[in-house]
Amino acid sequence: MKRLLLILCLLASPVWAVKPSEVLDDPALEARARVLSKGLRCLVCRNENIDDSNADLARELRVLVRERLVAGDSDEQVVTYLVDRYGEYVLLKPTTGGANAILWVAGPVMLVLAFGIGFTYLRRREQGAGPDQLNDDEQRRLDEILKG
Amino acid sequence: MLIELGHFALILALFVALVQGVVPLIGAHQRRASWMAVAEPAAYVQFLLTAFSFGVLTWAFVISDFSLSLVVQNSHTDKPMLYKVTGVWGNHEGSVLLWVLILAMFGACAAVFGKNLPATLRARVLGVQGMIGVAFLAFVLFTSNPFLRVEFAPLNGQGLNPLLQDPGLAFHPPFLYLGYVGLSMAFSFAVAALLEGRVDAAWGRWVRPWTLAAWLFLTVGIALGSWWAYYELGWGGFWFWDPVENASFMPWLISTALLHSAIVVEKREALKSWTILLAILAFGFSLMGTFIVRSGIITSVHAFANDPERGFFILIILAVFMGGALTLYAARAGAMEAKGVFAVVSRESALVLNNILLAVASFVVFIGTMWPLIAELFFGRKLSVGAPFFEAAFTPFMVALAVALPIGVLLPWKRAKMGKAMAPLWGVLALSVAGGALVWTMQTGRSNLGPVGIALAIWLIAGSAMDLWQRTGRGDLAGKFARLLRLPRADWGRVMAHGGLGITIAGIAGMMAWEVEDIRVARVGDSFEVAGYTISLNDVRREDGPNYSAIMADMTVTKDGREVAHLTPEKRSYPVQQMPTTEADIDNGLLRDIYLVIGDRQTDGGWAVRTYVKPLANWIWAGAIIMALGAVLSLTDRRYRVGAGARRRKGTTVGVPAE
């Protein structure tokens, strides 16, 4: 029975993210490592961060991040180190530099545009909205009639 | 032989769809009643043929007919019957066939329920539906034929991905497809209206239940997928901003916007051309989602095979339908003159705000999803866009939406006074600020996500309750209660959907802000503390399932000496696929989940154990279910019953408040 269990463990080895053996003793450093890991992509996975990934490469990256932190690197230095080695592909949160500016401003610009168009539309619809509106009770009665 | 009949039925369905897509449209154009009359029987026949074909494929999976290449690749005699059946759509070919079946089913439903539509509109709706059918039937037959035989049938199949052998995931695709494909009805109605050259309140009333149904299924489908990820992937994440998830989320956002703008068309005959555009785009995003999943162009955890040919085919479908519809839109939308006049502060404007926020939010999801592709193609940069981007760029829209919602629902149509609408809400506002503040003082050193999320949730839930209460009008309490029960179901539906959103927001905020995680090595017999709970690892043993073997941990959770839960997390191994999966065991609670995972045996004889305490986790899916139930209630409202709209339409003007 025991041997079977052992064989099974060997067969189906790593199925999981952060392992107890990787966790740093210093809770402050470990906390920083966890925050950093959330923003780093497991390169062989699909949009998964290294914290959640089961892949071997993700484990190596997690260990690497912790090594750099123990060596005294700041958070930025760790990220720069990884980007230098693996390219910006490793960042789950894209930088704002260069063409990426388009990505970041697209939403706000679209929102401003939409508000502009929406407001112009509303102003146009407003013209002619006279005071001939029904009061609440009349409106409710009308709604009831219309809904049957 | 039966297989060949199923295959043949599918080919016949293609020809029937071709007839359905051409004859009624010409008939409607030339006002030939007999040509238009082809639409209905064609829709029924197309459905029956596709259903037969799907039934045959299902049968082949049930009896494990290994002469079929699809069954060989995706089934196994040892598999439980439930998963043999769900294996039909657990692969590319079968899932596209399911897609086509649902498409034909919606067409047949439109034929059944559309008896009261004007003849030309009905013929056009069914005609457009038939054309979509042609495209997808051709896609199945030419690129993804599920009925291909193998020359030498093997003795057994290659099984099914063990991750897919799970009830949550087994029923997630059918719901999603019901949603995706349901939006084809909104699209068909929009194109038919453009062909008719007319959109009126009746059109708004007809298109809304279809959109509502599609939205309901999308909501359930997305919730099922997220729930599955939560309990299956082994660490309790519920949303990853993965391209395939985004592919289902974008149509959801757009169809939510469409639901709301269709109300303005129905009640006020305004926002017509915008609603038509949304209906076209909603289906466009559905097709886009199909493209993203099937082509594998943006790699993702769930994508089926990477196949450029299939991707290209879907791209052509997307281009033809979107290009055609948008060209038609550009030519005809100008004629959709709005009738309703309203002030800047009014229910109409609130719904415009809803539409702006939802549409721009889905645009943000869209650009985030496509950006890695765009950046690589045009700027030569290989980069990732992950959860941190979406959390930063998308969340503000949902916060704004939640802030505006309770005020918007209380604004009257046409012209409103902010002060009057806010009057019943001051109490609600005070309550939610107090709730947020209370939460803020209870937590120390955590992010503001928790308090803000809880405040928003109370604002939405209490605001929705206030919305319902305001609907009961003036008078004494007894009269108000009596009226409460007589309110139209659509009102109850709206309140439930909005309140459900509040519950989901509370769940997301609670889980993201206050989750407690513990990773450690525990030996059998050890106990440890996590967030006030004592977890004991009593035993680790081997358990065998029908087609897997597992290591199962026996663990108890106690609090203050009382047993809270007895949990048995597993680590399974499926020998046919050589693939391990983690089966977390979860104690579900109203206020928190306790989530246990067993991992590898360590060299010192202990076991890796992960414990999570996830506050309010279930609220996420409970909220989604409540939203879906709200949609069900709205759908059963009597004004949507068959023909209600049409009968009124015979009068001169349609059900619009007097101008």
Interface residues (C-beta under 8 A of the other chain):
Chain A: M1 L4 L5 L6 L8 C9 L11 A12 S13 P14 V15 W16 A17 V18 K19 P20 S21 V23 K38 G39 R41 C45 R46 N47 E48 N49 D52 G87 E88 Y89 V90 L91 L92 K93 P94 G98 A99 N100 L103 W104 A106 G107 M110 L111 A114 F115 G118 F119 Y121 L122 R123 R125 E126 Q127 G128 A129 Q133 L134 D136 D137 Q139 R140 L142 D143 L146 K147 G148
Chain B: L233 G234 W235 G237 F240 W241 D242 P243 A270 T299 S300 V301 A338 G340 V341 F342 A343 V344 E348 S349 V352 L353 I356 A359 V360 F363 V364 I367 G368 W371 A375 F378 F379 R381 K382 L383 S384 V385 G386 A387 P388 F389 A392 A393 F397 P412 W413 K414 R415 G473 P488 I519 R520 V521 R542 S549 I551 K571 S573 Q578 P580 T581 T582 V597 G599 D600 R601 Q602 A608 R610 R638 R639 A644 G655 P657 A658
